[in-house]
Amino acid sequence: MTLRRPPRLRPGARVALIAPAGPVDEERVARAIENCERLELEPVLGSAVRRKVDYFAGSDTERAADLRDALTDPAIDAVWALRGGYGTMRTLAALGPIPPHPPRAYIGFSDNTAVHLALLRSGVVSFHGPHAGGSLPEFAEDVLRRVLFDAHAAGTLPNDPEQEAPVTISGGIAEGDLIGGNLSLLAALIGTPWQPELGGRILFVEEVSESFYRIDRMFMQLRLAGILDGVKGIVLGQFTDCCSDEPGRAIEQLFVELLGPLRVPVASGFPFGHVPGNWTLPLGVRARLDADAGTLTLLEPAVTEEG
């Protein structure tokens, strides 16, 4: 499949702010508007943003309508998720097939993994990156600008000086198109129309607030389902607030046990996931992982100069 890249973001671009999963409070809406203004983007709030039904931002139909409008409205230049939570799988079920649309950047992470994989299936590059309603420290903003505002290959992405350096799990160098997201969603999407296809690709993964045995189970589910067959390399981000029942057991030990048998380059501790310093990673764009050096390099532009 030839992937379509969205046009680069420019000052004045109109960005749809939507909540395809969990409900959003006024503080998060205000922060999203502030982040857009810092980036010189014009925020356009989705109609369901301030609605709440149980643990969702409005009903499935309302959230799906916001997503459909954001992807198809010719006056919208990009789509930025306000948050994750839970609900994007239900949103996609209510939406049905991704509607044909000119490519535009879709930005978000965590539960938005489902939307990213659906967009990738439809042939569009999207961006695993900070939420509009979350914090956007200088490091995260700089990487976002480098990937989304510039129609050149971003090159080797910087590591966050506020985080520890990446750790080699299995050495080596791999090249392939990027694919990935939140581990729970990658496992939950097995058997659905948006099940990830990793053959020849570099997988990136992050997680939050899970016990080691749950992480173990989800990676084993991916392995036993054959999802990891043919993967070229694995980039592990932040596994925030993930804990072991065994005192002193490091998560890197678990990664060695689970991913070492794949015999592909693997490194952990990269700056993306549920952390303020969150990389912006384009799904579908070719990259190089150097697991020994602890670097990830984007080899192609993620956006085009013109729409």
Backbone as CSV, one residue per row, in Angstrom:
resi,resn,N_x,N_y,N_z,CA_x,CA_y,CA_z,C_x,C_y,C_z
1,MET,0.840,-1.191,0.000,0.000,0.000,0.000,0.880,1.248,0.000
2,THR,0.551,2.199,-0.871,1.216,3.491,-0.858,0.486,4.391,0.123
3,LEU,1.172,4.799,1.181,0.535,5.616,2.201,0.475,7.074,1.770
4,ARG,-0.610,7.728,2.163,-0.775,9.160,1.904,-0.351,9.932,3.151
5,ARG,0.516,10.911,2.939,0.975,11.743,4.035,0.168,13.044,4.068
6,PRO,-0.163,13.535,5.253,-0.899,14.795,5.332,0.016,15.978,5.049
7,PRO,-0.548,17.124,4.710,0.291,18.317,4.562,0.830,18.768,5.911
8,ARG,1.963,19.422,5.887,2.557,19.891,7.130,1.678,20.962,7.772
9,LEU,1.801,21.071,9.080,1.051,22.100,9.791,1.737,23.449,9.607
10,ARG,0.909,24.471,9.477,1.392,25.840,9.335,0.661,26.733,10.322
11,PRO,1.228,27.884,10.652,0.485,28.826,11.483,-0.874,29.143,10.861
12,GLY,-1.900,29.114,11.683,-3.254,29.377,11.201,-4.038,28.143,10.806
13,ALA,-3.380,26.963,10.808,-4.098,25.732,10.461,-5.226,25.503,11.447
14,ARG,-6.374,25.050,10.927,-7.550,24.808,11.764,-7.515,23.349,12.239
15,VAL,-7.511,23.173,13.554,-7.334,21.855,14.154,-8.583,21.465,14.930
16,ALA,-9.189,20.356,14.544,-10.353,19.846,15.261,-9.900,19.192,16.554
17,LEU,-10.454,19.628,17.682,-10.184,19.034,18.980,-11.355,18.127,19.329
18,ILE,-11.087,16.818,19.414,-12.166,15.873,19.664,-11.812,14.962,20.829
19,ALA,-12.832,14.317,21.380,-12.650,13.373,22.484,-13.287,12.049,22.073
20,PRO,-12.544,11.177,21.396,-13.120,9.926,20.896,-13.232,8.835,21.943
21,ALA,-12.831,9.126,23.176,-12.851,8.098,24.225,-13.447,8.682,25.504
22,GLY,-12.602,8.953,26.520,-13.085,9.384,27.825,-13.550,10.825,27.869
23,PRO,-14.336,11.177,28.903,-14.863,12.534,29.040,-13.777,13.544,29.365
24,VAL,-14.050,14.795,29.074,-13.070,15.872,29.177,-13.610,16.961,30.100
25,ASP,-12.768,17.421,31.030,-13.189,18.519,31.897,-12.749,19.856,31.300
26,GLU,-13.219,20.946,31.920,-12.944,22.279,31.379,-11.456,22.625,31.445
27,GLU,-10.771,22.115,32.448,-9.337,22.380,32.550,-8.596,21.814,31.343
28,ARG,-8.995,20.612,30.917,-8.343,19.987,29.760,-8.681,20.735,28.474
29,VAL,-9.918,21.204,28.352,-10.291,21.990,27.171,-9.470,23.274,27.116
30,ALA,-9.343,23.954,28.270,-8.591,25.210,28.314,-7.123,24.975,27.974
31,ARG,-6.558,23.868,28.465,-5.158,23.564,28.178,-4.968,23.270,26.694
32,ALA,-5.938,22.590,26.086,-5.851,22.279,24.660,-5.867,23.558,23.823
33,ILE,-6.720,24.466,24.183,-6.780,25.744,23.454,-5.468,26.498,23.621
34,GLU,-4.921,26.478,24.835,-3.633,27.140,25.093,-2.517,26.498,24.280
35,ASN,-2.501,25.163,24.205,-1.468,24.482,23.417,-1.580,24.833,21.944
36,CYS,-2.806,24.892,21.428,-2.993,25.287,20.027,-2.479,26.700,19.786
37,GLU,-2.768,27.598,20.704,-2.336,28.986,20.538,-0.812,29.093,20.567
38,ARG,-0.155,28.291,21.415,1.316,28.286,21.450,1.894,27.857,20.108
39,LEU,1.189,26.920,19.459,1.646,26.407,18.167,1.103,27.221,16.997
40,GLU,0.391,28.305,17.301,-0.215,29.177,16.284,-1.221,28.424,15.423
41,LEU,-1.972,27.528,16.065,-3.026,26.776,15.400,-4.386,27.289,15.876
42,GLU,-5.380,27.167,15.022,-6.733,27.614,15.373,-7.558,26.417,15.844
43,PRO,-7.955,26.395,17.125,-8.714,25.252,17.641,-10.178,25.299,17.226
44,VAL,-10.724,24.132,16.888,-12.140,23.988,16.544,-12.678,22.834,17.391
45,LEU,-13.517,23.134,18.380,-13.993,22.118,19.305,-15.067,21.241,18.676
46,GLY,-14.930,19.921,18.844,-15.962,19.000,18.401,-17.234,19.172,19.220
47,SER,-18.356,18.804,18.653,-19.641,19.041,19.319,-19.842,18.187,20.557
48,ALA,-19.153,17.036,20.650,-19.351,16.131,21.786,-18.324,16.317,22.892
49,VAL,-17.426,17.281,22.732,-16.299,17.425,23.653,-16.751,17.594,25.102
50,ARG,-17.810,18.352,25.332,-18.247,18.642,26.706,-19.364,17.716,27.179
51,ARG,-19.638,16.654,26.445,-20.691,15.725,26.847,-20.100,14.567,27.641
52,LYS,-20.944,13.941,28.440,-20.492,12.816,29.258,-21.606,11.795,29.366
53,VAL,-21.313,10.573,28.967,-22.220,9.442,29.119,-21.411,8.331,29.767
54,ASP,-21.708,8.040,31.033,-20.914,7.064,31.794,-19.439,7.470,31.753
55,TYR,-18.565,6.590,31.229,-17.142,6.920,31.169,-16.705,7.296,29.759
56,PHE,-17.644,7.885,28.996,-17.349,8.318,27.629,-17.641,9.812,27.461
57,ALA,-17.016,10.397,26.457,-17.298,11.782,26.071,-18.473,11.777,25.094
58,GLY,-19.687,11.593,25.622,-20.860,11.473,24.779,-21.110,10.039,24.367
59,SER,-22.188,9.834,23.638,-22.541,8.491,23.178,-21.593,8.037,22.078
60,ASP,-21.624,6.751,21.767,-20.796,6.226,20.674,-21.110,6.956,19.370
61,THR,-22.399,7.186,19.126,-22.810,7.856,17.887,-22.287,9.280,17.831
62,GLU,-22.332,9.982,18.966,-21.850,11.369,19.000,-20.340,11.433,18.784
63,ARG,-19.618,10.544,19.438,-18.161,10.554,19.271,-17.772,10.174,17.846
64,ALA,-18.486,9.205,17.268,-18.214,8.804,15.886,-18.514,9.950,14.920
65,ALA,-19.570,10.707,15.195,-19.911,11.849,14.334,-18.821,12.911,14.394
66,ASP,-18.283,13.160,15.590,-17.191,14.123,15.713,-15.969,13.665,14.923
67,LEU,-15.641,12.371,15.018,-14.491,11.846,14.288,-14.725,11.938,12.788
68,ARG,-15.920,11.559,12.342,-16.233,11.620,10.907,-16.139,13.055,10.391
69,ASP,-16.726,13.992,11.136,-16.686,15.396,10.703,-15.256,15.918,10.668
70,ALA,-14.460,15.553,11.684,-13.081,16.040,11.744,-12.252,15.515,10.575
71,LEU,-12.536,14.288,10.141,-11.761,13.690,9.053,-12.213,14.153,7.672
72,THR,-13.439,14.606,7.540,-13.985,14.887,6.211,-14.279,16.357,5.942
73,ASP,-14.376,17.195,6.974,-14.672,18.615,6.775,-13.510,19.268,6.031
74,PRO,-13.746,19.821,4.842,-12.644,20.415,4.075,-12.017,21.625,4.749
75,ALA,-12.697,22.189,5.753,-12.156,23.360,6.447,-11.211,22.974,7.587
76,ILE,-11.071,21.671,7.849,-10.210,21.195,8.940,-8.882,20.710,8.374
77,ASP,-7.785,21.137,9.002,-6.443,20.786,8.530,-5.806,19.643,9.310
78,ALA,-6.232,19.441,10.556,-5.662,18.379,11.388,-6.657,18.033,12.482
79,VAL,-6.450,16.879,13.113,-7.324,16.402,14.187,-6.444,16.074,15.383
80,TRP,-6.790,16.611,16.555,-5.965,16.421,17.740,-6.848,15.913,18.872
81,ALA,-6.586,14.695,19.327,-7.383,14.112,20.415,-7.074,14.820,21.728
82,LEU,-8.123,15.143,22.471,-7.962,15.813,23.750,-7.403,14.880,24.817
83,ARG,-7.745,13.606,24.735,-7.291,12.640,25.732,-7.515,11.221,25.212
84,GLY,-7.103,10.236,26.036,-7.391,8.836,25.750,-8.504,8.361,26.656
85,GLY,-8.201,7.378,27.498,-9.238,6.817,28.367,-9.669,5.464,27.829
86,TYR,-10.968,5.316,27.614,-11.488,4.117,26.963,-12.657,4.523,26.082
87,GLY,-12.725,3.951,24.882,-13.886,4.197,24.037,-13.627,4.252,22.553
88,THR,-12.352,4.324,22.119,-12.128,4.489,20.680,-12.552,3.257,19.880
89,MET,-12.460,2.065,20.464,-12.930,0.881,19.742,-14.435,0.969,19.512
90,ARG,-15.167,1.448,20.511,-16.610,1.632,20.343,-16.900,2.755,19.343
91,THR,-16.060,3.787,19.359,-16.225,4.876,18.388,-16.049,4.356,16.967
92,LEU,-15.025,3.533,16.752,-14.798,2.980,15.420,-15.923,2.045,15.002
93,ALA,-16.454,1.282,15.947,-17.574,0.391,15.627,-18.784,1.191,15.180
94,ALA,-19.024,2.337,15.831,-20.154,3.186,15.448,-19.890,3.911,14.132
95,LEU,-18.610,4.202,13.867,-18.255,4.921,12.641,-18.357,4.037,11.408
96,GLY,-17.968,2.763,11.544,-17.891,1.901,10.368,-16.592,2.160,9.631
97,PRO,-16.508,1.837,8.341,-15.270,2.050,7.589,-14.828,3.511,7.654
98,ILE,-13.525,3.726,7.746,-12.999,5.090,7.732,-13.444,5.754,6.435
99,PRO,-14.129,6.900,6.521,-14.622,7.532,5.294,-13.482,8.075,4.446
100,PRO,-13.627,8.050,3.128,-12.593,8.647,2.271,-12.419,10.125,2.639
101,HIS,-11.167,10.552,2.722,-10.921,11.931,3.101,-9.517,12.330,2.666
102,PRO,-9.311,13.622,2.394,-7.949,14.076,2.140,-7.113,13.831,3.388
103,PRO,-5.868,13.403,3.243,-5.073,13.115,4.435,-4.876,14.368,5.280
104,ARG,-5.057,14.207,6.565,-4.790,15.276,7.525,-4.245,14.625,8.786
105,ALA,-3.387,15.309,9.482,-2.734,14.732,10.651,-3.755,14.415,11.737
106,TYR,-3.705,13.181,12.244,-4.456,12.792,13.445,-3.420,12.538,14.527
107,ILE,-3.557,13.235,15.671,-2.537,13.203,16.719,-3.172,12.735,18.030
108,GLY,-2.506,11.817,18.717,-2.968,11.331,20.009,-2.234,10.045,20.357
109,PHE,-2.477,9.512,21.552,-1.823,8.258,21.939,-2.753,7.484,22.861
110,SER,-2.224,6.478,23.526,-2.982,5.656,24.471,-4.159,4.990,23.755
111,ASP,-5.399,5.247,24.177,-6.553,4.599,23.561,-6.712,4.975,22.087
112,ASN,-6.096,6.069,21.668,-6.145,6.466,20.266,-5.365,5.525,19.360
113,THR,-4.671,4.554,19.943,-4.000,3.518,19.145,-4.974,2.869,18.168
114,ALA,-6.214,2.640,18.593,-7.202,2.010,17.708,-7.469,2.881,16.484
115,VAL,-7.576,4.196,16.683,-7.811,5.098,15.557,-6.596,5.105,14.633
116,HIS,-5.404,5.126,15.205,-4.193,5.113,14.372,-4.147,3.881,13.477
117,LEU,-4.445,2.713,14.038,-4.372,1.490,13.243,-5.477,1.447,12.188
118,ALA,-6.631,2.036,12.495,-7.694,2.122,11.491,-7.275,3.058,10.356
119,LEU,-6.655,4.177,10.694,-6.190,5.102,9.664,-5.081,4.474,8.825
120,LEU,-4.176,3.731,9.471,-3.120,3.063,8.725,-3.709,2.049,7.744
121,ARG,-4.744,1.333,8.178,-5.429,0.383,7.279,-6.043,1.095,6.089
122,SER,-6.453,2.356,6.301,-7.072,3.112,5.206,-6.032,3.809,4.338
123,GLY,-4.746,3.676,4.700,-3.683,4.211,3.859,-3.229,5.604,4.204
124,VAL,-3.435,6.050,5.460,-3.082,7.410,5.849,-2.092,7.385,7.010
125,VAL,-1.041,8.180,6.925,-0.078,8.339,8.017,-0.731,9.143,9.133
126,SER,-0.596,8.659,10.374,-1.094,9.405,11.536,0.003,9.454,12.590
127,PHE,-0.258,10.125,13.723,0.827,10.505,14.616,0.519,10.155,16.069
128,HIS,1.300,9.225,16.605,1.239,8.873,18.014,2.014,9.949,18.765
129,GLY,1.286,10.850,19.437,1.947,11.977,20.077,1.127,12.548,21.204
130,PRO,1.556,13.644,21.786,0.885,14.224,22.956,-0.587,14.519,22.690
131,HIS,-1.384,14.466,23.747,-2.782,14.870,23.638,-2.896,16.383,23.702
132,ALA,-3.889,16.902,23.012,-4.089,18.349,23.010,-4.344,18.881,24.413
133,GLY,-5.068,18.104,25.224,-5.424,18.558,26.559,-4.417,18.206,27.624
134,GLY,-3.269,17.626,27.225,-2.230,17.268,28.179,-1.136,18.319,28.227
135,SER,-0.113,18.028,29.010,1.015,18.952,29.098,1.832,18.878,27.812
136,LEU,2.453,19.985,27.464,3.286,20.042,26.266,4.573,20.784,26.615
137,PRO,5.480,20.110,27.340,6.747,20.762,27.687,7.581,21.034,26.442
138,GLU,8.619,21.814,26.632,9.433,22.254,25.501,9.967,21.084,24.686
139,PHE,10.420,20.022,25.365,10.963,18.872,24.647,9.919,18.268,23.713
140,ALA,8.704,18.014,24.236,7.651,17.407,23.427,7.222,18.340,22.298
141,GLU,7.154,19.618,22.582,6.776,20.584,21.544,7.807,20.611,20.423
142,ASP,9.086,20.575,20.788,10.141,20.628,19.771,10.059,19.423,18.822
143,VAL,9.829,18.222,19.385,9.740,17.033,18.541,8.485,17.090,17.678
144,LEU,7.373,17.539,18.257,6.136,17.656,17.486,6.332,18.602,16.295
145,ARG,6.967,19.738,16.549,7.218,20.681,15.457,8.134,20.059,14.393
146,ARG,9.133,19.348,14.830,10.104,18.743,13.919,9.440,17.725,12.996
147,VAL,8.456,16.986,13.522,7.809,15.928,12.748,6.639,16.454,11.925
148,LEU,5.866,17.387,12.468,4.604,17.798,11.852,4.651,19.133,11.100
149,PHE,5.614,19.984,11.429,5.661,21.308,10.809,6.714,21.410,9.715
150,ASP,7.486,20.343,9.515,8.602,20.379,8.573,8.477,19.198,7.608
151,ALA,8.487,19.480,6.316,8.299,18.447,5.297,9.609,17.770,4.914
152,HIS,10.550,17.678,5.854,11.779,16.920,5.660,11.810,15.783,6.669
153,ALA,12.628,14.768,6.403,12.791,13.689,7.369,13.315,14.260,8.687
154,ALA,12.717,13.851,9.791,13.086,14.410,11.093,14.441,13.937,11.576
155,GLY,14.962,12.850,11.001,16.265,12.349,11.406,16.229,11.672,12.765
156,THR,17.369,11.641,13.440,17.449,10.975,14.743,16.736,11.812,15.796
157,LEU,15.764,11.210,16.446,14.979,11.934,17.442,15.786,12.072,18.729
158,PRO,15.692,13.234,19.379,16.464,13.441,20.600,15.858,12.689,21.773
159,ASN,16.691,12.295,22.717,16.197,11.728,23.952,15.920,12.847,24.953
160,ASP,14.950,12.625,25.808,14.533,13.625,26.781,15.573,13.713,27.898
161,PRO,16.169,14.887,28.125,17.161,15.006,29.190,16.580,14.772,30.579
162,GLU,15.249,14.820,30.700,14.601,14.585,31.985,14.357,13.094,32.251
163,GLN,14.637,12.246,31.276,14.428,10.819,31.432,15.765,10.075,31.309
164,GLU,15.808,8.864,31.847,17.011,8.060,31.733,17.223,7.611,30.289
165,ALA,18.468,7.347,29.941,18.806,6.928,28.579,18.209,5.558,28.280
166,PRO,17.889,5.287,27.007,17.375,3.962,26.628,18.350,2.846,26.966
167,VAL,17.795,1.646,27.151,18.565,0.461,27.537,18.457,-0.583,26.426
168,THR,19.572,-1.179,26.044,19.580,-2.236,25.035,19.050,-3.533,25.634
169,ILE,18.053,-4.117,24.976,17.536,-5.433,25.373,18.146,-6.503,24.476
170,SER,18.091,-6.277,23.169,18.751,-7.147,22.188,19.415,-6.229,21.172
171,GLY,20.710,-6.383,20.967,21.446,-5.471,20.110,21.148,-5.650,18.630
172,GLY,21.584,-4.655,17.857,21.429,-4.713,16.409,20.756,-3.473,15.857
173,ILE,20.667,-3.435,14.530,20.055,-2.318,13.808,18.954,-2.870,12.910
174,ALA,17.815,-2.183,12.892,16.689,-2.617,12.055,16.088,-1.413,11.354
175,GLU,15.591,-1.642,10.146,14.862,-0.613,9.407,13.505,-1.165,8.995
176,GLY,12.510,-0.301,9.031,11.165,-0.688,8.618,10.192,0.438,8.920
177,ASP,8.970,0.285,8.450,7.936,1.273,8.723,7.481,1.154,10.169
178,LEU,7.218,2.288,10.800,6.780,2.309,12.195,5.317,1.917,12.326
179,ILE,5.025,1.160,13.381,3.651,0.830,13.727,3.636,0.563,15.230
180,GLY,2.519,0.865,15.882,2.465,0.560,17.304,1.521,1.434,18.084
181,GLY,1.801,1.511,19.399,0.961,2.278,20.302,0.916,1.642,21.670
182,ASN,-0.240,1.715,22.293,-0.429,1.199,23.639,-0.579,-0.320,23.624
183,LEU,0.140,-0.991,24.520,0.160,-2.456,24.532,-1.225,-3.040,24.745
184,SER,-2.003,-2.489,25.674,-3.346,-3.019,25.935,-4.220,-2.974,24.688
185,LEU,-4.107,-1.892,23.932,-4.910,-1.768,22.712,-4.417,-2.707,21.628
186,LEU,-3.104,-2.854,21.503,-2.571,-3.779,20.502,-3.080,-5.191,20.757
187,ALA,-3.139,-5.588,22.031,-3.653,-6.916,22.367,-5.162,-6.990,22.151
188,ALA,-5.873,-5.944,22.542,-7.336,-5.947,22.436,-7.804,-5.966,20.981
189,LEU,-6.987,-5.481,20.061,-7.388,-5.392,18.652,-7.148,-6.687,17.878
190,ILE,-6.534,-7.679,18.517,-6.361,-8.968,17.850,-7.734,-9.553,17.514
191,GLY,-7.903,-9.971,16.271,-9.171,-10.539,15.833,-10.166,-9.521,15.330
192,THR,-9.796,-8.233,15.365,-10.680,-7.184,14.856,-10.195,-6.748,13.475
193,PRO,-10.975,-5.913,12.777,-10.518,-5.415,11.477,-9.262,-4.562,11.557
194,TRP,-8.899,-4.120,12.772,-7.745,-3.220,12.927,-6.568,-3.927,13.573
195,GLN,-6.562,-5.239,13.546,-5.447,-6.004,14.084,-4.147,-5.567,13.400
196,PRO,-3.097,-5.273,14.189,-1.855,-4.783,13.574,-1.151,-5.863,12.761
197,GLU,-0.546,-5.448,11.658,0.269,-6.327,10.831,1.708,-5.846,10.926
198,LEU,2.582,-6.660,11.532,3.923,-6.209,11.881,5.021,-6.720,10.961
199,GLY,4.699,-7.590,10.021,5.716,-8.142,9.138,6.513,-7.060,8.438
200,GLY,7.843,-7.054,8.633,8.704,-6.080,7.982,8.678,-4.705,8.611
201,ARG,8.017,-4.555,9.749,7.868,-3.248,10.379,8.598,-3.184,11.721
202,ILE,8.785,-1.957,12.201,9.324,-1.721,13.533,8.158,-1.385,14.452
203,LEU,8.012,-2.153,15.521,6.929,-1.974,16.474,7.384,-1.061,17.609
204,PHE,6.546,-0.060,17.934,6.795,0.729,19.137,5.640,0.517,20.113
205,VAL,5.946,0.451,21.413,4.969,0.061,22.424,5.178,0.882,23.696
206,GLU,4.080,1.268,24.335,4.116,1.909,25.647,2.958,1.381,26.479
207,GLU,3.014,1.634,27.801,1.928,1.186,28.678,1.931,1.999,29.962
208,VAL,0.831,1.921,30.707,0.704,2.654,31.967,-0.116,1.838,32.960
209,SER,0.311,1.879,34.216,-0.461,1.346,35.348,-0.868,-0.116,35.162
210,GLU,0.074,-0.941,34.743,-0.184,-2.368,34.617,0.842,-3.152,35.438
211,SER,0.412,-4.249,36.043,1.322,-5.150,36.728,2.185,-5.897,35.705
212,PHE,3.349,-6.333,36.156,4.239,-7.046,35.247,3.565,-8.277,34.647
213,TYR,2.762,-8.987,35.451,2.171,-10.208,34.908,1.182,-9.888,33.799
214,ARG,0.537,-8.736,33.872,-0.379,-8.334,32.788,0.408,-7.965,31.522
215,ILE,1.528,-7.273,31.703,2.390,-6.967,30.562,2.893,-8.259,29.938
216,ASP,3.308,-9.191,30.784,3.742,-10.518,30.337,2.638,-11.172,29.507
217,ARG,1.416,-11.157,30.023,0.301,-11.818,29.354,-0.005,-11.179,28.001
218,MET,0.050,-9.850,27.932,-0.279,-9.182,26.676,0.776,-9.430,25.607
219,PHE,2.050,-9.382,25.998,3.100,-9.700,25.022,3.011,-11.166,24.577
220,MET,2.706,-12.058,25.517,2.557,-13.461,25.147,1.360,-13.655,24.213
221,GLN,0.300,-12.901,24.438,-0.851,-12.977,23.536,-0.445,-12.571,22.119
222,LEU,0.342,-11.495,22.004,0.823,-11.075,20.687,1.700,-12.149,20.055
223,ARG,2.585,-12.738,20.871,3.473,-13.786,20.332,2.697,-15.016,19.887
224,LEU,1.794,-15.504,20.747,1.076,-16.745,20.446,0.081,-16.569,19.305
225,ALA,-0.391,-15.357,19.107,-1.305,-15.079,17.994,-0.561,-14.892,16.679
226,GLY,0.776,-14.913,16.741,1.566,-14.735,15.526,1.736,-13.295,15.113
227,ILE,1.277,-12.353,15.953,1.337,-10.939,15.583,2.782,-10.461,15.459
228,LEU,3.686,-11.003,16.283,5.076,-10.563,16.273,5.920,-11.254,15.212
229,ASP,5.340,-12.199,14.476,6.088,-12.888,13.422,6.527,-11.883,12.357
230,GLY,7.793,-11.868,12.050,8.292,-11.003,10.985,8.594,-9.585,11.401
231,VAL,8.386,-9.232,12.679,8.708,-7.881,13.115,10.210,-7.661,12.974
232,LYS,10.625,-6.454,12.554,12.038,-6.185,12.308,12.768,-5.701,13.558
233,GLY,12.071,-5.028,14.449,12.675,-4.494,15.660,11.580,-3.959,16.561
234,ILE,11.914,-3.727,17.848,10.910,-3.258,18.804,11.483,-2.096,19.602
235,VAL,10.723,-1.001,19.624,11.067,0.212,20.355,10.127,0.305,21.548
236,LEU,10.654,0.176,22.748,9.840,0.204,23.957,9.928,1.591,24.587
237,GLY,8.764,2.198,24.791,8.724,3.521,25.395,8.666,3.438,26.908
238,GLN,7.897,4.328,27.497,7.772,4.372,28.947,6.640,3.453,29.417
239,PHE,6.930,2.639,30.391,5.936,1.777,31.025,5.678,2.382,32.410
240,THR,4.889,3.457,32.390,4.717,4.324,33.553,3.877,3.654,34.629
241,ASP,4.358,3.716,35.863,3.635,3.167,37.019,3.298,1.687,36.838
242,CYS,4.132,0.970,36.127,3.977,-0.481,36.005,4.829,-1.138,37.088
243,CYS,4.258,-2.077,37.802,4.930,-2.580,39.000,5.012,-4.105,39.004
244,SER,6.004,-4.589,39.740,6.227,-6.016,39.893,5.824,-6.463,41.292
245,ASP,5.340,-7.709,41.405,5.052,-8.288,42.718,6.328,-8.717,43.425
246,GLU,7.438,-8.753,42.670,8.719,-9.157,43.238,9.597,-7.915,43.435
247,PRO,9.886,-7.535,44.668,10.711,-6.345,44.925,12.054,-6.423,44.202
248,GLY,12.414,-5.318,43.567,13.706,-5.248,42.901,13.746,-5.790,41.489
249,ARG,12.646,-6.350,41.017,12.639,-6.900,39.659,12.454,-5.758,38.658
250,ALA,13.398,-5.587,37.765,13.333,-4.520,36.769,12.533,-4.984,35.558
251,ILE,11.841,-4.032,34.945,11.012,-4.399,33.797,11.872,-4.849,32.622
252,GLU,13.120,-4.388,32.569,14.017,-4.830,31.497,14.240,-6.338,31.538
253,GLN,14.231,-6.923,32.742,14.369,-8.382,32.848,13.201,-9.081,32.168
254,LEU,12.022,-8.521,32.346,10.834,-9.087,31.710,10.935,-8.973,30.194
255,PHE,11.416,-7.835,29.712,11.552,-7.647,28.272,12.554,-8.651,27.677
256,VAL,13.632,-8.925,28.390,14.611,-9.904,27.908,13.964,-11.278,27.774
257,GLU,13.171,-11.666,28.771,12.512,-12.975,28.743,11.494,-13.071,27.602
258,LEU,10.701,-12.012,27.425,9.586,-12.064,26.478,10.012,-11.800,25.036
259,LEU,10.966,-10.878,24.839,11.279,-10.404,23.497,12.637,-10.885,22.992
260,GLY,13.511,-11.317,23.898,14.803,-11.845,23.471,14.685,-12.991,22.489
261,PRO,13.739,-13.947,22.700,13.613,-15.077,21.769,13.257,-14.678,20.337
262,LEU,12.798,-13.445,20.121,12.461,-13.014,18.759,13.714,-12.793,17.913
263,ARG,14.850,-12.570,18.582,16.137,-12.373,17.904,16.088,-11.192,16.922
264,VAL,15.510,-10.098,17.380,15.513,-8.851,16.614,15.996,-7.742,17.544
265,PRO,16.460,-6.612,16.993,16.892,-5.508,17.850,15.736,-4.987,18.716
266,VAL,16.007,-4.813,20.002,15.022,-4.291,20.956,15.743,-3.359,21.918
267,ALA,15.162,-2.194,22.161,15.674,-1.286,23.192,14.489,-0.676,23.919
268,SER,14.692,-0.313,25.191,13.594,0.192,26.012,13.955,1.528,26.636
269,GLY,12.922,2.225,27.101,13.114,3.484,27.808,13.099,4.715,26.928
270,PHE,12.552,4.627,25.720,12.467,5.799,24.846,11.378,6.756,25.343
271,PRO,11.496,8.043,25.018,10.575,9.036,25.567,9.253,9.150,24.807
272,PHE,8.412,8.156,24.997,7.036,8.276,24.507,6.144,7.425,25.392
273,GLY,4.894,7.831,25.465,3.930,7.156,26.326,3.291,8.114,27.295
274,HIS,2.938,7.616,28.468,2.247,8.425,29.470,3.257,9.212,30.300
275,VAL,3.955,10.112,29.638,4.939,10.981,30.264,4.833,12.354,29.602
276,PRO,5.205,13.430,30.314,5.138,14.765,29.696,6.003,14.877,28.451
277,GLY,7.246,14.345,28.524,8.133,14.402,27.366,7.819,13.284,26.402
278,ASN,6.834,13.505,25.544,6.263,12.459,24.697,6.617,12.719,23.236
279,TRP,7.408,11.802,22.651,7.715,11.908,21.230,6.438,11.920,20.378
280,THR,6.551,12.499,19.187,5.538,12.360,18.146,6.079,11.384,17.105
281,LEU,5.405,10.229,16.972,5.875,9.153,16.092,4.872,8.925,14.966
282,PRO,5.308,9.025,13.710,4.403,8.828,12.576,4.263,7.359,12.199
283,LEU,3.055,6.827,12.261,2.809,5.449,11.852,2.875,5.351,10.337
284,GLY,3.634,4.356,9.847,3.742,4.126,8.417,4.990,4.711,7.794
285,VAL,5.735,5.513,8.544,6.941,6.156,8.014,8.161,5.289,8.326
286,ARG,9.071,5.184,7.384,10.243,4.323,7.550,11.205,4.916,8.577
287,ALA,11.737,4.020,9.416,12.624,4.447,10.492,13.744,3.434,10.675
288,ARG,14.777,3.843,11.407,15.887,2.951,11.749,16.044,2.927,13.263
289,LEU,16.026,1.729,13.821,16.299,1.529,15.237,17.719,1.010,15.393
290,ASP,18.529,1.735,16.163,19.847,1.242,16.559,19.729,0.897,18.042
291,ALA,19.520,-0.383,18.315,19.278,-0.806,19.691,20.533,-0.706,20.552
292,ASP,21.710,-0.749,19.934,22.952,-0.616,20.692,23.189,0.833,21.121
293,ALA,22.933,1.753,20.208,23.135,3.174,20.504,21.945,3.788,21.228
294,GLY,20.798,3.092,21.201,19.600,3.641,21.829,19.027,4.822,21.069
295,THR,18.975,4.696,19.740,18.462,5.792,18.909,17.384,5.301,17.954
296,LEU,16.477,6.209,17.620,15.470,5.973,16.585,15.541,7.127,15.603
297,THR,15.667,6.791,14.320,15.835,7.795,13.270,14.698,7.678,12.269
298,LEU,14.026,8.791,12.016,12.990,8.824,10.981,13.670,9.105,9.653
299,LEU,13.533,8.175,8.715,14.276,8.231,7.453,13.513,8.935,6.338
300,GLU,12.237,9.166,6.540,11.394,9.789,5.509,10.610,10.943,6.126
301,PRO,10.186,11.887,5.285,9.279,12.918,5.799,7.958,12.291,6.219
302,ALA,7.351,12.823,7.265,6.047,12.329,7.719,4.913,13.142,7.117
303,VAL,5.231,14.305,6.571,4.225,15.208,6.010,4.719,15.710,4.654
304,THR,3.792,16.266,3.890,4.140,16.847,2.595,4.180,18.368,2.695
305,GLU,4.800,18.978,1.717,4.877,20.437,1.704,3.525,21.048,1.391
306,GLU,2.784,20.431,0.490,1.491,20.973,0.073,0.399,19.927,0.300
307,GLY,-0.830,20.390,0.479,-1.947,19.494,0.644,-2.460,18.993,-0.688
